Amino acid sequence: MRHIRTILAFLIAPLAIPVGYAALCVIFPGNSGGSLSDFFGLTFLFSLFALPPAYVFELIFGFPVWLFIRRRGIREWYVFAGGGIALGTAYWILFTIVAIIARMKGFDIYAHSFTRYWFNPMGLWLDVPAGLLSAVTFRAIIFPWRSKKSPAPSAA
């Protein structure tokens, strides 16, 4: 049962990123009103751009962090939140380095205005909350809430 929960956590946790971004866009819609259809459309749109790098980054960096945390027996929320913030920051640093190297090679990642203004993953304010949200969702799936009392031993 534990391995199934771990696999589900790795599959579901990155889904919190596009859902969170879409919820923010609907809650703070700017000039237009937010609706449920806007939410689903934005979730799909953000999924196209956010999920592939999220799953790759989770596999390369998140899995070793999870192995370390699991081996140490750590369950605290603040550890997972700090790990998510660290992984979001690491993603921002890595992507910034890639963008700088690409620019030095003559390739401009942000040549199109759509990517420059809407889907710019170089925003630290965008990547850190995404890592935090994903890590906290992972923690909620892997260690669901349990009562403070110890379960009574079975009579059998």
Sequence and secondary structure as in RCSB ss.txt:
>XXXX:A:sequence
MRHIRTILAFLIAPLAIPVGYAALCVIFPGNSGGSLSDFFGLTFLFSLFALPPAYVFELIFGFPVWLFIRRRGIR
EWYVFAGGGIALGTAYWILFTIVAIIARMKGFDIYAHSFTRYWFNPMGLWLDVPAGLLSAVTFRAIIFPWRSKKS
PAPSAA
>XXXX:A:secstr
 HHHHHHHHHHHGGGHHHHHHHHHHHHS TTS   HHHHHHHHHHHHHHHHHHHHHHIIIIIHHHHHHHHHHT  
 HHHHHHHHHHHHHHHHHHHHHHHHHHHHTT  TT SHHHHHTS TT HHHHHHHHHHHHHHHHHHHS    SS 
      
